[in-house]
Amino acid sequence: MASTDIQIDKDIEELLSTIQDKAPTYNLIVFNDDHHTMGQVVRQLIKAVKCTAEKAMQIMKEAHTTGQAIALSGTKEECENAQRVLEEIKLRTRVDSI
């Protein structure tokens, strides 16, 4: 095997490792909330997961109708950071590994 082939193999392995490290491995779950208005929940979702108002409405509606919704899929750190923002207003959340 030529040295360029070995280097290409190493580069591919490094790229795959980087992709795997950044692949979503956790979900941030938000639960239905009877203590806040829908608007308050939507605003906090926008702030926490940095999504559009439309996406935040979808998440809120799913949690409202089914009891829970995935607010974010990402790394553990990303999900925990967003979880802290949601919990600022005492929304009930959970971070699960996928």
C-alpha positions, -999 to 999 in steps of 0.1 A, spaced: 0 0 0 14 34 -10 20 61 16 -6 83 -1 -32 55 3 -23 52 40 -27 90 44 -61 90 26 -73 61 49 -62 81 80 -79 112 67 -111 93 61 -110 77 96 -105 112 111 -134 126 91 -157 98 101 -147 102 137 -155 139 135 -189 132 120 -197 106 146 -187 130 174 -211 157 160 -239 133 153 -270 137 174 -269 112 202 -293 128 227 -328 141 226 -342 169 247 -377 161 257 -402 188 268 -434 178 286 -468 193 285 -472 222 308 -504 234 325 -487 263 343 -476 285 314 -494 300 284 -487 286 250 -470 318 241 -446 316 271 -437 280 261 -431 290 224 -410 320 234 -388 299 257 -385 271 230 -373 297 205 -347 310 230 -336 275 241 -333 256 208 -329 286 185 -357 276 162 -383 295 143 -416 304 158 -433 279 135 -411 251 147 -416 261 184 -453 260 178 -451 225 164 -431 213 194 -454 230 218 -485 215 201 -471 180 201 -462 182 238 -497 196 245 -515 169 226 -493 138 233 -478 148 266 -442 152 254 -422 162 224 -386 162 212 -375 198 213 -339 191 202 -317 163 190 -280 169 194 -249 163 216 -254 159 253 -239 193 259 -263 210 233 -293 193 249 -283 201 284 -276 238 275 -311 241 259 -326 222 289 -312 249 313 -329 276 293 -363 258 293 -360 252 330 -355 289 337 -393 291 336 -397 257 353 -407 238 322 -403 200 328 -377 184 306 -355 153 302 -324 146 282 -323 110 268 -296 92 249 -307 80 215 
